[in-house]
Amino acid sequence: MAEQTQRQMFACPCCGYFTLEDSGGFCLCPVCYWEDDGQGDHDANVVRGGPNGSLSLTDARANYAAFGASMPDRAAYVRPPRHDEMPPTRPTE
């Protein structure tokens, strides 16, 4: 029987689901289609250009909330998050 190893996944800075194999490694998130170029909360309002074009992370997050994808024209490429990609839940107080 082969040994199964669990990979550590990283949270997408746009949608928050644990879908990325590398942090800042230009991976595409299958849940929101954001390409992780290393942008985070510290510079979320900056438009970096590059793989995400004229979109800031803040704009991509708003698009994900409204359309289910980082850009409306990317909605056909996304999928719902799987159970194992969900962020940890916090206990209610």
VMD Tcl script that builds the backbone (N, CA, C; Angstrom):
set m [mol new atoms 279]
animate dup $m
set s [atomselect $m all]
$s set {name element resname resid chain x y z} {
  {N N MET 1 A 0.851 -1.184 0.000}
  {CA C MET 1 A 0.000 0.000 0.000}
  {C C MET 1 A 0.894 1.243 0.000}
  {N N ALA 2 A 0.627 2.156 -0.905}
  {CA C ALA 2 A 1.423 3.373 -1.007}
  {C C ALA 2 A 1.088 4.314 0.137}
  {N N GLU 3 A 2.119 5.000 0.609}
  {CA C GLU 3 A 1.909 5.968 1.694}
  {C C GLU 3 A 1.362 7.257 1.102}
  {N N GLN 4 A 0.304 7.739 1.681}
  {CA C GLN 4 A -0.309 8.973 1.209}
  {C C GLN 4 A 0.224 10.118 2.051}
  {N N THR 5 A 0.745 11.128 1.401}
  {CA C THR 5 A 1.235 12.304 2.111}
  {C C THR 5 A 0.282 13.454 1.855}
  {N N GLN 6 A 0.125 14.273 2.859}
  {CA C GLN 6 A -0.756 15.432 2.740}
  {C C GLN 6 A 0.109 16.652 2.461}
  {N N ARG 7 A -0.193 17.358 1.384}
  {CA C ARG 7 A 0.550 18.566 1.038}
  {C C ARG 7 A 0.010 19.737 1.835}
  {N N GLN 8 A 0.911 20.623 2.199}
  {CA C GLN 8 A 0.474 21.856 2.846}
  {C C GLN 8 A 0.028 22.808 1.746}
  {N N MET 9 A -1.189 23.260 1.839}
  {CA C MET 9 A -1.720 24.197 0.859}
  {C C MET 9 A -1.776 25.586 1.496}
  {N N PHE 10 A -1.728 26.588 0.665}
  {CA C PHE 10 A -1.729 27.970 1.119}
  {C C PHE 10 A -3.039 28.638 0.718}
  {N N ALA 11 A -3.455 29.598 1.528}
  {CA C ALA 11 A -4.709 30.311 1.267}
  {C C ALA 11 A -4.536 31.281 0.108}
  {N N CYS 12 A -5.516 31.315 -0.749}
  {CA C CYS 12 A -5.545 32.291 -1.830}
  {C C CYS 12 A -5.777 33.672 -1.213}
  {N N PRO 13 A -4.986 34.676 -1.592}
  {CA C PRO 13 A -5.199 36.007 -1.016}
  {C C PRO 13 A -6.492 36.668 -1.479}
  {N N CYS 14 A -7.101 36.151 -2.533}
  {CA C CYS 14 A -8.350 36.733 -3.031}
  {C C CYS 14 A -9.567 36.113 -2.351}
  {N N CYS 15 A -9.737 34.805 -2.472}
  {CA C CYS 15 A -10.950 34.160 -1.943}
  {C C CYS 15 A -10.762 33.555 -0.554}
  {N N GLY 16 A -9.522 33.298 -0.143}
  {CA C GLY 16 A -9.250 32.780 1.193}
  {C C GLY 16 A -9.251 31.269 1.320}
  {N N TYR 17 A -9.576 30.553 0.251}
  {CA C TYR 17 A -9.587 29.091 0.318}
  {C C TYR 17 A -8.175 28.538 0.132}
  {N N PHE 18 A -7.913 27.409 0.741}
  {CA C PHE 18 A -6.590 26.788 0.710}
  {C C PHE 18 A -6.439 25.971 -0.570}
  {N N THR 19 A -6.088 26.662 -1.653}
  {CA C THR 19 A -6.015 26.044 -2.979}
  {C C THR 19 A -4.640 26.144 -3.619}
  {N N LEU 20 A -3.724 26.871 -3.013}
  {CA C LEU 20 A -2.439 27.145 -3.653}
  {C C LEU 20 A -1.332 26.254 -3.108}
  {N N GLU 21 A -0.546 25.672 -4.008}
  {CA C GLU 21 A 0.565 24.813 -3.608}
  {C C GLU 21 A 1.768 25.616 -3.148}
  {N N ASP 22 A 1.811 26.885 -3.510}
  {CA C ASP 22 A 2.936 27.747 -3.177}
  {C C ASP 22 A 2.377 29.138 -2.899}
  {N N SER 23 A 2.977 29.844 -1.967}
  {CA C SER 23 A 2.539 31.199 -1.659}
  {C C SER 23 A 3.364 32.184 -2.482}
  {N N GLY 24 A 2.700 32.977 -3.302}
  {CA C GLY 24 A 3.391 33.947 -4.136}
  {C C GLY 24 A 4.080 33.339 -5.334}
  {N N GLY 25 A 3.756 32.108 -5.665}
  {CA C GLY 25 A 4.439 31.396 -6.738}
  {C C GLY 25 A 3.725 31.421 -8.076}
  {N N PHE 26 A 2.831 32.372 -8.282}
  {CA C PHE 26 A 2.100 32.540 -9.536}
  {C C PHE 26 A 1.190 31.352 -9.861}
  {N N CYS 27 A 0.679 30.691 -8.820}
  {CA C CYS 27 A -0.309 29.619 -9.008}
  {C C CYS 27 A -1.671 30.253 -9.274}
  {N N LEU 28 A -2.474 29.592 -10.090}
  {CA C LEU 28 A -3.850 30.031 -10.338}
  {C C LEU 28 A -4.779 29.352 -9.355}
  {N N CYS 29 A -5.609 30.124 -8.701}
  {CA C CYS 29 A -6.596 29.561 -7.787}
  {C C CYS 29 A -7.774 29.026 -8.604}
  {N N PRO 30 A -8.120 27.752 -8.444}
  {CA C PRO 30 A -9.244 27.203 -9.202}
  {C C PRO 30 A -10.613 27.658 -8.695}
  {N N VAL 31 A -10.646 28.279 -7.511}
  {CA C VAL 31 A -11.916 28.732 -6.939}
  {C C VAL 31 A -12.273 30.143 -7.406}
  {N N CYS 32 A -11.283 31.023 -7.548}
  {CA C CYS 32 A -11.582 32.401 -7.966}
  {C C CYS 32 A -10.797 32.864 -9.192}
  {N N TYR 33 A -9.800 32.083 -9.605}
  {CA C TYR 33 A -8.961 32.346 -10.769}
  {C C TYR 33 A -8.036 33.552 -10.590}
  {N N TRP 34 A -7.677 33.855 -9.354}
  {CA C TRP 34 A -6.656 34.866 -9.075}
  {C C TRP 34 A -5.299 34.209 -9.260}
  {N N GLU 35 A -4.371 34.887 -9.929}
  {CA C GLU 35 A -3.010 34.372 -10.044}
  {C C GLU 35 A -2.181 34.991 -8.931}
  {N N ASP 36 A -1.691 34.153 -8.033}
  {CA C ASP 36 A -1.013 34.618 -6.824}
  {C C ASP 36 A 0.389 35.117 -7.144}
  {N N ASP 37 A 0.516 36.429 -7.250}
  {CA C ASP 37 A 1.798 37.057 -7.546}
  {C C ASP 37 A 2.475 37.603 -6.295}
  {N N GLY 38 A 2.012 37.189 -5.135}
  {CA C GLY 38 A 2.615 37.632 -3.881}
  {C C GLY 38 A 1.935 38.833 -3.257}
  {N N GLN 39 A 0.945 39.390 -3.911}
  {CA C GLN 39 A 0.235 40.538 -3.355}
  {C C GLN 39 A -0.597 40.085 -2.167}
  {N N GLY 40 A -0.631 40.920 -1.133}
  {CA C GLY 40 A -1.376 40.580 0.071}
  {C C GLY 40 A -2.046 41.798 0.662}
  {N N ASP 41 A -2.478 41.670 1.901}
  {CA C ASP 41 A -3.190 42.763 2.563}
  {C C ASP 41 A -2.370 44.047 2.621}
  {N N HIS 42 A -1.047 43.923 2.739}
  {CA C HIS 42 A -0.193 45.107 2.879}
  {C C HIS 42 A -0.219 46.015 1.646}
  {N N ASP 43 A -0.523 45.463 0.477}
  {CA C ASP 43 A -0.588 46.276 -0.737}
  {C C ASP 43 A -1.809 45.925 -1.592}
  {N N ALA 44 A -2.889 45.567 -0.925}
  {CA C ALA 44 A -4.089 45.089 -1.626}
  {C C ALA 44 A -4.695 46.126 -2.567}
  {N N ASN 45 A -4.493 47.401 -2.307}
  {CA C ASN 45 A -5.076 48.447 -3.151}
  {C C ASN 45 A -4.208 48.815 -4.344}
  {N N VAL 46 A -3.016 48.245 -4.425}
  {CA C VAL 46 A -2.078 48.562 -5.498}
  {C C VAL 46 A -2.409 47.726 -6.735}
  {N N VAL 47 A -2.412 48.373 -7.887}
  {CA C VAL 47 A -2.541 47.652 -9.156}
  {C C VAL 47 A -1.125 47.356 -9.617}
  {N N ARG 48 A -0.746 46.094 -9.591}
  {CA C ARG 48 A 0.612 45.694 -9.943}
  {C C ARG 48 A 0.797 45.436 -11.428}
  {N N GLY 49 A -0.289 45.260 -12.145}
  {CA C GLY 49 A -0.157 44.826 -13.534}
  {C C GLY 49 A 0.166 43.341 -13.536}
  {N N GLY 50 A 1.016 42.912 -14.410}
  {CA C GLY 50 A 1.427 41.514 -14.432}
  {C C GLY 50 A 0.277 40.573 -14.720}
  {N N PRO 51 A 0.243 39.423 -14.048}
  {CA C PRO 51 A -0.731 38.390 -14.398}
  {C C PRO 51 A -2.187 38.780 -14.146}
  {N N ASN 52 A -2.419 39.732 -13.257}
  {CA C ASN 52 A -3.797 40.118 -12.937}
  {C C ASN 52 A -4.211 41.428 -13.602}
  {N N GLY 53 A -3.402 41.875 -14.538}
  {CA C GLY 53 A -3.743 43.039 -15.358}
  {C C GLY 53 A -3.961 44.305 -14.561}
  {N N SER 54 A -5.058 44.974 -14.815}
  {CA C SER 54 A -5.360 46.262 -14.188}
  {C C SER 54 A -6.198 46.098 -12.928}
  {N N LEU 55 A -6.056 44.957 -12.276}
  {CA C LEU 55 A -6.880 44.620 -11.121}
  {C C LEU 55 A -6.051 44.644 -9.839}
  {N N SER 56 A -6.528 45.357 -8.834}
  {CA C SER 56 A -5.906 45.269 -7.510}
  {C C SER 56 A -6.512 44.074 -6.784}
  {N N LEU 57 A -5.858 43.625 -5.739}
  {CA C LEU 57 A -6.386 42.529 -4.937}
  {C C LEU 57 A -7.714 42.931 -4.291}
  {N N THR 58 A -7.824 44.176 -3.873}
  {CA C THR 58 A -9.079 44.676 -3.291}
  {C C THR 58 A -10.222 44.570 -4.298}
  {N N ASP 59 A -9.963 44.975 -5.542}
  {CA C ASP 59 A -10.982 44.869 -6.592}
  {C C ASP 59 A -11.329 43.410 -6.878}
  {N N ALA 60 A -10.315 42.546 -6.902}
  {CA C ALA 60 A -10.550 41.119 -7.160}
  {C C ALA 60 A -11.406 40.503 -6.060}
  {N N ARG 61 A -11.166 40.898 -4.820}
  {CA C ARG 61 A -11.981 40.389 -3.707}
  {C C ARG 61 A -13.434 40.835 -3.850}
  {N N ALA 62 A -13.641 42.082 -4.243}
  {CA C ALA 62 A -15.007 42.582 -4.449}
  {C C ALA 62 A -15.673 41.834 -5.605}
  {N N ASN 63 A -14.922 41.584 -6.665}
  {CA C ASN 63 A -15.461 40.817 -7.791}
  {C C ASN 63 A -15.826 39.404 -7.364}
  {N N TYR 64 A -14.973 38.780 -6.552}
  {CA C TYR 64 A -15.268 37.418 -6.098}
  {C C TYR 64 A -16.565 37.403 -5.285}
  {N N ALA 65 A -16.737 38.403 -4.430}
  {CA C ALA 65 A -17.962 38.481 -3.626}
  {C C ALA 65 A -19.198 38.678 -4.510}
  {N N ALA 66 A -19.052 39.439 -5.589}
  {CA C ALA 66 A -20.193 39.746 -6.452}
  {C C ALA 66 A -20.445 38.702 -7.543}
  {N N PHE 67 A -19.361 38.173 -8.136}
  {CA C PHE 67 A -19.495 37.322 -9.326}
  {C C PHE 67 A -19.001 35.891 -9.136}
  {N N GLY 68 A -18.309 35.624 -8.014}
  {CA C GLY 68 A -17.757 34.288 -7.804}
  {C C GLY 68 A -16.452 34.046 -8.517}
  {N N ALA 69 A -15.816 35.111 -9.012}
  {CA C ALA 69 A -14.521 35.013 -9.687}
  {C C ALA 69 A -13.798 36.346 -9.520}
  {N N SER 70 A -12.472 36.317 -9.625}
  {CA C SER 70 A -11.697 37.547 -9.449}
  {C C SER 70 A -12.011 38.587 -10.516}
  {N N MET 71 A -12.434 38.140 -11.684}
  {CA C MET 71 A -12.914 39.015 -12.756}
  {C C MET 71 A -14.165 38.369 -13.343}
  {N N PRO 72 A -15.180 39.150 -13.697}
  {CA C PRO 72 A -16.407 38.551 -14.225}
  {C C PRO 72 A -16.174 37.619 -15.417}
  {N N ASP 73 A -15.223 37.958 -16.295}
  {CA C ASP 73 A -14.996 37.115 -17.476}
  {C C ASP 73 A -14.254 35.818 -17.156}
  {N N ARG 74 A -13.839 35.638 -15.919}
  {CA C ARG 74 A -13.180 34.397 -15.505}
  {C C ARG 74 A -14.144 33.427 -14.817}
  {N N ALA 75 A -15.395 33.806 -14.682}
  {CA C ALA 75 A -16.366 32.983 -13.948}
  {C C ALA 75 A -16.550 31.598 -14.561}
  {N N ALA 76 A -16.365 31.465 -15.855}
  {CA C ALA 76 A -16.532 30.160 -16.510}
  {C C ALA 76 A -15.422 29.183 -16.139}
  {N N TYR 77 A -14.318 29.678 -15.578}
  {CA C TYR 77 A -13.158 28.837 -15.286}
  {C C TYR 77 A -13.068 28.386 -13.833}
  {N N VAL 78 A -13.939 28.893 -12.983}
  {CA C VAL 78 A -13.831 28.599 -11.551}
  {C C VAL 78 A -14.703 27.411 -11.156}
  {N N ARG 79 A -14.447 26.917 -9.961}
  {CA C ARG 79 A -15.241 25.825 -9.397}
  {C C ARG 79 A -15.509 26.139 -7.936}
  {N N PRO 80 A -16.503 25.503 -7.342}
  {CA C PRO 80 A -16.749 25.708 -5.909}
  {C C PRO 80 A -15.595 25.130 -5.089}
  {N N PRO 81 A -15.357 25.687 -3.908}
  {CA C PRO 81 A -14.303 25.128 -3.052}
  {C C PRO 81 A -14.693 23.751 -2.537}
  {N N ARG 82 A -13.691 22.898 -2.384}
  {CA C ARG 82 A -13.911 21.578 -1.789}
  {C C ARG 82 A -13.853 21.706 -0.272}
  {N N HIS 83 A -14.399 20.715 0.391}
  {CA C HIS 83 A -14.434 20.719 1.854}
  {C C HIS 83 A -13.031 20.855 2.454}
  {N N ASP 84 A -12.044 20.187 1.874}
  {CA C ASP 84 A -10.683 20.227 2.419}
  {C C ASP 84 A -9.961 21.540 2.129}
  {N N GLU 85 A -10.566 22.442 1.382}
  {CA C GLU 85 A -9.969 23.737 1.076}
  {C C GLU 85 A -10.526 24.864 1.938}
  {N N MET 86 A -11.488 24.552 2.774}
  {CA C MET 86 A -12.127 25.564 3.612}
  {C C MET 86 A -11.150 26.088 4.660}
  {N N PRO 87 A -11.215 27.392 4.945}
  {CA C PRO 87 A -10.398 27.929 6.034}
  {C C PRO 87 A -10.901 27.396 7.371}
  {N N PRO 88 A -10.013 27.325 8.347}
  {CA C PRO 88 A -10.462 26.860 9.670}
  {C C PRO 88 A -11.536 27.783 10.225}
  {N N THR 89 A -12.476 27.205 10.918}
  {CA C THR 89 A -13.529 28.016 11.534}
  {C C THR 89 A -13.111 28.400 12.941}
  {N N ARG 90 A -13.584 29.527 13.349}
  {CA C ARG 90 A -13.298 30.000 14.708}
  {C C ARG 90 A -14.463 29.618 15.604}
  {N N PRO 91 A -14.164 29.225 16.834}
  {CA C PRO 91 A -15.267 28.899 17.746}
  {C C PRO 91 A -16.111 30.135 18.028}
  {N N THR 92 A -17.399 29.929 18.160}
  {CA C THR 92 A -18.286 31.052 18.474}
  {C C THR 92 A -18.147 31.399 19.948}
  {N N GLU 93 A -18.310 32.659 20.229}
  {CA C GLU 93 A -18.168 33.114 21.618}
  {C C GLU 93 A -19.509 33.200 22.282}
}
mol reanalyze $m
mol bondsrecalc $m
mol representation Tube
mol addrep $m
